[in-house]
Amino acid sequence: MIKKGEMNMKHFKTILKMLMFVMLLTLLPLSAYAEEIKGRLSLSDYYSFDSESSDLHVLSSRIRIYKDEAKEPGWYFNFNGRIRGKIFDGDLHEDSPEFKLMELWAGYKFPDGKLKAVLGRQYIEEMYNSYIDGLNVKYLITDDIGIGIFGGLAPDRYDSSFNSKFTSIGVYGEIDKEKYDLKMGYENMRYKGETDREYASMQLDSSPIEKLQLNAIAVASRNQLNDMINLENLNLNALYAYSRDLRFTLFHSYYRAVKLYASAKDYFKIDYYDDYFYDFNSLARTGFKVDYNISRGLKIFGSVAYQKRGEDDAEALRYTAGMKKSDLHGFDISGNYTHVDNFDSISNEFRAEVSHRILEDVDASVYISKELEELQSGGSGFTNNTLTYGTSLAWRINKSYDLFVSAERYQEDDYYNTSIFTKVGYKF
């Protein structure tokens, strides 16, 4: 009699073979364009076991095949997918294997070079983290100014599957000048005809002066309970290269959970007046970082960051100082110390890493990290002592094949976990 675990494993291995076969069938008709088509296939294996006998084994395969957009008119495309299976106690999990299609689209640049159209599952790069199962049309008004419109179905917002209940429509514009690149857009996502999320986004990459680089991302949505505009995500970075050896970075970020309104009622069985929709908890962080090259191959750095939690106005401070020495008798050595005065704990972490190139195509590294965390809960604190160490090896076998292997041990006072990860990749 065949055991359930053996049947599941056999089923999963069959699916992996099918995926390889599909890739082969995909490549054969396109062999005439072999020089223009690129791709990558990877197989990975992750296994961990701990002191509580909670073993986890994950097998996965990922494939990407694409043809870049050329300067001349014509077709281009992208396929990016993954299959993954989780194995518990020798049995494939009931929800496995898991298929995820990130992108599958074909695009065409028209002869005038100004109009482009892309059809299929795609990431809208002019927006912030937006995918659609539909049509995206972009028109270049000038060489550096473009506008676009997209719409159709949208991947399921909870598991990325195909779901005709989700739809999307949006517009965007981009100005790509010599000193800055600005993208702005608006999207209305709907579920069963009702607005699920309505938001606008902005992305800016700029170099206003020679030594200064500015990056900004901002996302705001309409709160459907009170019709107000709520800021969801904000990331600001300013890098100033004072000299070849000294750099300063100022950063600020703000994050609040994205709320889906219409679909949440079905998926979570909740009502508009549930606390879920009134949750305005947020996290803001502001900080400063300095990098200084003392001498050739020797760099020191330090940073300080202040955090504030919106739910209870709790505050936290994080300090980091470290160094990196390159090519010390063939070894790269780095280390840092971090002190965190967190919302409900105080921790000190020490980390060190040594890496070395073995032969010509193999990089090996070892690292160790020690953290002492004093938890302040209910007025009575206790200390959590953790030790993490591991090693990794990256081998560029040739232009097409590569191998990566890593092992890690995590250990607390009364708990430990050991994990091993292996990944082999093929690039063409």
N, C-alpha and C positions, 0 to 999 in steps of 0.2 A: 504493500500500500504506500502511495506517495504522500508524504506529510505536507501539511499546509504551507510551511515555510519553504519547502523544496519547490512546491508549485509556484509560489509567489516569486522566488528567486529566478526560476526558469522563465516565468512570464516577463520579469524585468529585463533579464539578459536578452530575451527575444526582442523586446522593444528597443534596446540599445542597438542590436543588429539591424533592426528595421530603420533606425535613424541613420546608421552608416549607409544603408542601401539607398535611402532617399537622397542622401548627399551625393552618392555616386550617380544616381539617375539625374540629379540636378546638374551635375558638372558635365556629363557627357554631351548633352545638346549644346552646351555653351563652350565646348572645346575650341571652336573656331575663334573665340574671343579670349583665349587663355591668357594672353599677355595683358589684357585689360581687367580681367577678373581676379579678385583677391579674396582671401578667406582664412578662417582659422577654425580648427576643430580641437576640442579639449575634453579629456576624460579625467575625472577626479574622484578620489576616495578619501572620506573622512571617517575616522573611527575614534571614539573616546570611551573610557570606562572610569568609574569613580568608586569611592569607598561605600557608596550606597547601592551598588550593583545596578546603577541606571546607565547601562551601556547604550551607546548610540552609534549607528553605522549609516552613513549617507553616501550613496553612489550618484554621480551626476555626469551629464554630458552636455556640452554646449557647442553650438555650431553657428558660424557667421560666414555668409557669402555675399560679396558686394562688388559693385562696379561704380567707381566714383564718377561724379559729374565732370564732364570734360568742357573745355573751352568751346568746342564745336557743338552744334545742335545734335540731338540724338537721345538715345535711351540710357538710363542708369537705374540701378536697383539696389536693394538691401534686404537680406534675410538674416534674422538674429533670433535664435530660439534655444530653449533649454529643456531638458528632461531630468528629473531628480526623483530618487526613491529613498525613503527612510526605512531602515530595518531595525526592528526591536526584537531581541531574543531569537534571532534567526528568521523572523517572519517579516515580510514586507508589510508596512503599515497600511491599514485599510484605506487611507486617503492617498496612497502612493500607487503608481508613480504619478508625479506631478508634472504636468506640461505647462510651460509658460512661453508664449510667443511675444517677444519684445517688439520686433519690427518685421514686417513683410510688406514691402511696397515697391512700386515701379514708378519712375519719374521720366518725364520727357521735356527736353529743352527745345523750344520751337526755333525755326530758322532765323528769326530776327534777333535771337539771343536775349530778348527782354522778358519773354513770357515762359514760365515753367509751371508744370502741373505734376503733382504726385498723388497716386491713388493707392490706398491700402492702409494697413496698420503702421502708424508712423509717429515719431516724436516731433512736436512742433518746436523747433529750436528757438524761434523768436518769442515763445511764451515761457512760463516758468513751470516746468514739470507737467507738461500736458501731452497726452496721447489721444489719437483719434483712430477710428476705423472708417475712413472716409476720404474726401478729396481736399487737397490743399493747393491753391493756385496763388502764385506770386508773380508780380509784375514790377520790373525795374523802370521807374520813371526816368532816372538818370543812372549813370554808372555807380553812384554811391547812395541813391535813395530808392527804396523799394516798399511796396505795399502788398498785402496779401489777405486772403479770406479762406477760411477752412470750415468744414462741416461734415456731418454725417452721423454715424453711430459712434459710440465710445466704448472702450474696454470696461468691463465690470470694475467698479471702483474698489471692490473688496478682494477680488481674486484674479483680476486682469483677464478673465475669460471673455469670450464673445457673448454679448448680451444685448439684444435688440431693445431692451427697456431703457438703456442709457443712450442719450444723443448729445451732440455738442455742435455749437456754432460759434465762430469768433473771427476777429479781424486783428491785424497787426501792421506795424510799420517799422522800418529800419533805416537809419542814417549811418553810413559807414564812411567816415572821413579819415584823414590822415592822423589826426590827434585824438579822435574818439569814435567809438562805435556805440550807438544808442538803439535799443530795441524796446518797443512798447506794444502792448496788446490787450485785448479784452476777450473774455470767453464766458459763454453762458452754457452750463451743463445742466441737462434735464433728465428726470427719471419719471417715466410714465406720463410725459407731457408737462410735469411740474418742475419748476426750477429747483435744482439740487445744490448748485453752487454757482455764484455769479461773481467774477473777480477780474481785476486788472493787474498787470505786472509790468515792471520796468527793469531793464538791465543796462548797465553803463560800464564800459571799459575806456579809460581815458588817460592820456599822457599830456597834460596841459603845458608842462615845461619839461625840459630834458631829463631831470633827475627825479621827477615825481610821477607815480602811477596811482590812479584812482580806480577803484572797482566798487560797484554798488548794485544791489538787487533788492527790489521792494515789491511786495505783493499785498494787495488790500482787497477785501471782499465785502459784499453787501450782507449785513445781518438782516435776515428775513423776519425776525421778531419785531424789530423796532425801526427797520429801514435805514439804519445808520451804517456808515462805512467803518469797518474795523481793519486795522493793520494786522496782518498775519505773520509776515516774515520781512525782516530787514537786515541786510548785511552790508556793512561799509568797511572798506579797507583803503588805507592811504600808506603807500610805501615811498619813503624818501631816501635816496642813495646819496648821503652827504659826501662820500668819497668812495673810492674803489674798495676800501676796507670797512667802512662804517655805514650801517643802514638802520633806519628807524621805521617802525610800523605802528600805526594807530588803527585800532579796529573796534567795531561796535556791531552787536547782533541782537536781534529781538525775534523771539519765536512764540507763536501761539498755535495750538492745535487747529487744524483745518476742520471745519464743520460741514457735513453734508446733511441737508435738511429733508428732502422728499424721500430719498432712499433709506435714511436712517429709521424712519417710521416702520418700514417693512423689515429691515434687516435686524433691528434691535427691539422691535415691538414697543416703541416708545411714542409719546405724544409731544406735540410742539411745546407744551408747557413743562415738560420734564426738565430737571436740572441739567441734563445733558446739553441742552441748547443754551443754557445760561452760564456755562462754564467759561469764564474769561481768564483762567489761569495762564500765566505767561512767564517767560524767562528772558531777562535782558542781561547782556554782558558787554562790558567796556574794558579795553585793555591797551597796553603799550608793550612793544617788544624792541629789543636792541640786539643787533648782530655785529660783532667786531672781529676782524681778522688780525690777530696780534702779529703773526708772521706767516710765512708761506706754509700752508697746510695746517695751521693752528687757529681755530675759531672759538670764541666764547660767545655766549648768548644769555639773555635774561628777559623775563617778562613778568608782568603783573596784570591781573584781571579782576574786575569787580563784577559780581553778579547780584541780581535782585529778582526774587520770585513774586509774581503778581498776586498770587492767592492770599498770602499773608504778609507781604512786604518783608519777608526774611532776606537777609543779606549774607554774602559769602565773598571771601577773598582767596585768590590763588596766586602763589609766587613760584616761579621756576628759574633755575640757574643751571647752566651746563656748559660743556666744552666738547669739541670734536677735533681730533688730531688725525690727519690723513697721511698715509704712506710713512708710517713709523716702522722701518725695516720690513716693509711690505704689508703691514697691518694698519687697518683703520680702527681707531679707538674713540668711543663716545661715551658720555655719561652725563646724568643730570639729577638734580634734587628738586623735588616739588613739595611745597607746603600748602595745604588747603584748609582754611578755616571755613568749613562748609556749613550748610543750613542747620544740620543736626549732628555734626561730627567734626573732629579735627584729625587730619591725617598727615603723615610724612612718608614720602616715597623716594627710594633711591634706585636708580636704574643704570646699568652699564652694559655695553655691547662691544664686541670685538669681531671684526670681519676681515677676511683675507681671500685673495684670489689664488686659487689652486690651479696650477698649470695655466692655460690660456683662456679657457671657457667655463671654468667652474668657480663660483663664488660661495664661500661658506661663512657662517656667522654663528656666534653663541651669545646669549644674553641672559641677564639675571635681574630680577626686580624684587625689592623688599618694601612692603608697606605696613606701617603701623597706624591703625585707625582707632581713635577713641570715640565711641558713639555716645552722644548725649541724648538719652531718651527717657522722658518722664522724670528728669531730675537725677537719675542714677546712671552713671556712665560705665561702660565696660570696653575693653580693648580687643580689637580684632587684629590678629597677626597673620599676614599672608606672604607667601614666598612663591615667585613664579620664575621658572628658568626654562630655557629651550635652545634649540639649534635648528638651522635651516641650511639647505644646499640647493643652489640653482645652477643647472648645467645647460648651457647652450650647445647642444649636440652638433648641430650644423645650422644652415640657414633656414631649414624647414622644421626641425624638431627641437623641443626643449623639455626639460624635466625639472620639477620643483618638489622637494621633500622637506617636511618640517615635523618636529616633535616638541611637545610642550608639557610641562608638569606644573600644575597649580595646587598649592597646598595651604590650607588653613590649620588652625589648632586641632580641629577634630574632623577634617574633611580633606580629601585630595581628589584630583582629576588629572588623568593623563590622556593626551590626544595626539594622534598621528595623521598627517595630511599629505597626500601624494597627488600630483597633477602632471599629466603629460599632454603636451600640445603639439599640434601640427599646423604650420602656416604655409600658405601657398600664394 
